[in-house]
Amino acid sequence: MNINAPGFEAMIHSISDNIIDCENAEMTIEELKIQLKFLRELNFFLKSIVV
């Protein structure tokens, strides 16, 4: 996903809401894994551009 894409910030907020606030109690483990994998990949990407 492009960082400048309009949905990028919405994706980050959605993930944090789901994880921190349990916004969607019906979320499956698989859906949560996908979101956590996205954050892991984002972390890897940001580390790679800083180094």
C-alpha positions as CSV (number, residue, x, y, z in Angstrom):
1,M,0.0,0.0,0.0
2,N,1.3,3.4,-0.9
3,I,1.9,5.6,2.2
4,N,0.4,8.5,0.3
5,A,-2.7,6.6,-0.6
6,P,-5.9,8.0,1.0
7,G,-6.7,4.7,2.8
8,F,-3.4,4.3,4.5
9,E,-4.2,6.4,7.6
10,A,-7.6,4.9,7.8
11,M,-6.1,1.4,7.7
12,I,-3.7,2.3,10.6
13,H,-6.6,3.7,12.7
14,S,-8.8,0.7,11.9
15,I,-6.1,-1.7,13.1
16,S,-5.4,0.2,16.3
17,D,-9.1,0.5,17.0
18,N,-9.6,-3.2,16.5
19,I,-6.7,-4.2,18.7
20,I,-6.8,-1.6,21.5
21,D,-10.5,-0.9,21.8
22,C,-11.9,-4.3,20.6
23,E,-14.1,-2.3,18.3
24,N,-15.2,-5.3,16.4
25,A,-15.9,-8.2,18.8
26,E,-16.8,-10.4,15.9
27,M,-13.4,-10.2,14.3
28,T,-11.8,-13.6,13.8
29,I,-8.2,-14.5,14.6
30,E,-7.4,-14.7,10.9
31,E,-8.6,-11.2,10.3
32,L,-6.5,-10.0,13.3
33,K,-3.5,-11.8,12.0
34,I,-3.7,-10.1,8.6
35,Q,-3.8,-6.7,10.3
36,L,-0.9,-7.5,12.6
37,K,1.1,-8.8,9.6
38,F,0.5,-5.4,7.9
39,L,1.9,-3.6,10.9
40,R,4.9,-5.9,11.0
41,E,5.6,-5.2,7.3
42,L,5.1,-1.5,7.9
43,N,7.6,-1.6,10.7
44,F,10.1,-3.5,8.5
45,F,9.7,-0.9,5.7
46,L,10.1,2.1,8.0
47,K,13.3,0.6,9.6
48,S,14.7,0.0,6.1
49,I,14.3,3.6,5.0
50,V,15.8,5.0,8.2
51,V,18.9,2.9,8.1
